[in-house]
Amino acid sequence: MNKLNKKNNEEQIIDRISRIEGQLRGIKRMVEERKECLNIINQISAIREAVNMLGVELLKNDLCNGKKELSENHLKSLFKFQ
């Protein structure tokens, strides 16, 4: 992977993290405003999926340090994929 692609990938990862932060702030605001519980839980579910995809992107783009071989089963258990 060349430096330009790595920078682009890093920017995409940072953007993904920023969106997750925004979703978390939204949930906090929903709790403070005593919004309906089911709506809050739906947002939590969306964040869970977003965090799982963040992990996949990090591994896929090889942006993690300590390049460790991980089995497919281990990855599935980390991200709760069935």
Secondary structure, DSSP 8 states (H G I E B T S, - for coil): --HHHHHHHHHHHHHHHHHHHHHHHHHHHHHHTT--HHHHHHHHHHHHHHHHHHHHHHHHTT-SSS-----HHHHHHHHT--
